[in-house]
Amino acid sequence: PPHGRVAELYPDHGKIETPEGKLVYFHKNSVVDTAFDKLDIGTEVRFVEEMGELGPQASTVHPIGKHHVAG
């Protein structure tokens, strides 16, 4: 399935940036296991992309871990 990283977070939705640089909207209700509140900018996710009323959107967002930058 497509994957990417959380690029933007708002109180009830966010956007995922794909490896190609495309932003895909998702609603908090699309995040499995009510994990929306645990998401951070940079969290890696898998998702199912579908066409919504306003363009591509992600349904069924699965967090798969957080990207850690070696410092």
Wavefront OBJ file of the C-alpha trace (Angstrom):
o trace
v 0.000 0.000 0.000
v 1.072 3.619 -0.418
v 3.089 5.088 2.406
v 4.371 8.453 3.488
v 4.950 10.692 6.483
v 2.600 12.969 8.365
v 3.456 16.456 7.067
v 0.687 18.580 8.619
v -1.559 18.085 11.656
v -4.696 19.991 12.647
v -7.303 19.307 15.368
v -9.392 16.948 13.196
v -7.323 16.173 10.091
v -3.866 16.176 8.600
v -1.875 15.656 5.427
v 0.483 12.872 4.454
v 3.452 13.593 2.206
v 4.252 10.730 -0.150
v 7.813 9.897 -1.265
v 6.950 11.682 -4.540
v 6.153 14.867 -2.631
v 2.365 14.737 -3.070
v 0.192 15.809 -0.120
v -2.785 13.578 0.669
v -5.507 14.749 3.062
v -6.798 12.485 5.821
v -9.478 12.908 8.481
v -8.915 11.785 12.071
v -11.673 9.185 11.680
v -9.579 7.485 8.972
v -6.772 6.628 11.405
v -7.120 3.042 12.665
v -7.372 2.232 16.376
v -8.201 5.877 17.175
v -4.475 6.603 16.953
v -4.924 10.131 15.559
v -3.978 11.695 18.898
v -0.696 9.758 18.891
v 0.441 11.050 15.493
v 3.272 13.537 15.221
v 4.809 15.376 12.298
v 7.141 12.835 10.707
v 5.212 9.715 11.773
v 5.417 7.128 8.986
v 2.072 5.738 7.826
v 0.570 3.325 5.322
v -2.720 4.345 3.787
v -5.355 3.585 1.186
v -5.784 6.456 -1.254
v -9.145 7.262 -2.801
v -10.600 10.199 -4.654
v -12.631 12.444 -2.392
v -14.798 15.447 -3.147
v -11.796 17.790 -2.984
v -9.139 15.536 -4.507
v -7.085 12.618 -3.269
v -7.607 11.612 0.328
v -6.393 8.810 2.529
v -8.728 6.321 4.080
v -7.568 3.659 6.526
v -4.387 5.329 7.792
v -2.071 2.925 9.686
v 0.821 4.427 11.663
v 3.927 2.251 11.080
v 6.448 4.012 13.282
v 8.262 7.264 13.662
v 11.235 8.239 11.568
v 14.200 8.958 13.797
v 16.959 11.168 12.472
v 20.371 10.127 13.705
v 21.934 13.065 15.478
l 1 2 3 4 5 6 7 8 9 10 11 12 13 14 15 16 17 18 19 20 21 22 23 24 25 26 27 28 29 30 31 32 33 34 35 36 37 38 39 40 41 42 43 44 45 46 47 48 49 50 51 52 53 54 55 56 57 58 59 60 61 62 63 64 65 66 67 68 69 70 71
